[in-house]
Amino acid sequence: MHERHDDQRTLPLIRRIRTSGVFRNPPVVAPLTDGSGRFMVLDGANRTTALEEMGFPDALVQVVQPDDPGLNLENWNHVVWELNPIRFLSTIRNLPGIQLKPRRTSQPHELDLMESCDLASIVSCKGRSYCVCSPIDDLETRAKLLNKLVESYRTASRLDRTNARVVNRLREIYPLFSGLVIFPQFKIKDIMHLAGKGLLLPSGITRFTISPRALHLDYPLEELAAEKPLEEKNAALQAWLKDKLERKGVRYYAEATFLFDE
């Protein structure tokens, strides 16, 4: 995995999986480029953790290559609420190795992890913009500092992922809005490097998009839980997929799609 899983989401996910009796949306993985034969979870850290905690020996995944033209990396931002806004900023300001400075530019989207001094940007509940800085430009150290940043508010507040960068609308939606944390744009090679070193980024700050994406498989849980060799499990999966295709049970949507059945 390249991100920490979210404890708040894992237990409800386990309950849903057990109740449904199927594994619906496979995590997406890519082989690491270090020759170790390991795979990195691009999307689905919570699903992967749920299977591990349920005692499943194997996982059903979609495999993509790091240079796949349909693979793109974007970032999520964090909406923080139900945390005192003063405490929110002061806790970050007191983190060792981190400096919180007023931001002079109104374009936080120009952040780049390696080419800027910025770890992140913060927009307060009053609309003031701040730069979260560190004098250290080492990628691994900055990843650790990002974890400290997110941990400073994760357990003391409620938060959502968002692609929003302005707070006007967020103040209307979220009660007791504390602030918006805007994260930098990573590069896939940086994520692969960190994963190879066993360094995890905070939960919910990277956003991989994959096209085409396999969704709504609803694969039987008993097949994943079966105590048989992995080769037999993969053969059973291929037979199941062949049957799906023959019965025209697979559709491809080339256009952007909204799903209302999650």
Stockholm file with secondary structure:
# STOCKHOLM 1.0

chainA/1-262         MHERHDDQRTLPLIRRIRTSGVFRNPPVVAPLTDGSGRFMVLDGANRTTALEEMGFPDALVQVVQPDDPGLNLENWNHVVWELNPIRFLSTIRNLPGIQLKPRRTSQPHELDLMESCDLASIVSCKGRSYCVCSPIDDLETRAKLLNKLVESYRTASRLDRTNARVVNRLREIYPLFSGLVIFPQFKIKDIMHLAGKGLLLPSGITRFTISPRALHLDYPLEELAAEKPLEEKNAALQAWLKDKLERKGVRYYAEATFLFDE
#=GR chainA/1-262 SS CCBCCCHHHHHHHHHHHHHHCEECSCCEEEECTTSSCCEEEEECHHHHHHHHHTTCSCCCCEECCTTCTTEEEEECEEEEESSCHHHHHHHHHTSTTCEEEECCCSCGGGCBTTTSSEEEEEEETTSCEEEEECSCCCHHHHHHHHHHHHHHHHTTSEEEEECCCCSHHHHHHSTTEEEEEECCBCCHHHHHHHHHTTCCBCTTCEEEEESSCCCCCCEEHHHHHCCSCHHHHHHHHHHHHHHHHHTTCCCCCCSCCCCCCC
#=GC SS_cons         CCBCCCHHHHHHHHHHHHHHCEECSCCEEEECTTSSCCEEEEECHHHHHHHHHTTCSCCCCEECCTTCTTEEEEECEEEEESSCHHHHHHHHHTSTTCEEEECCCSCGGGCBTTTSSEEEEEEETTSCEEEEECSCCCHHHHHHHHHHHHHHHHTTSEEEEECCCCSHHHHHHSTTEEEEEECCBCCHHHHHHHHHTTCCBCTTCEEEEESSCCCCCCEEHHHHHCCSCHHHHHHHHHHHHHHHHHTTCCCCCCSCCCCCCC
//
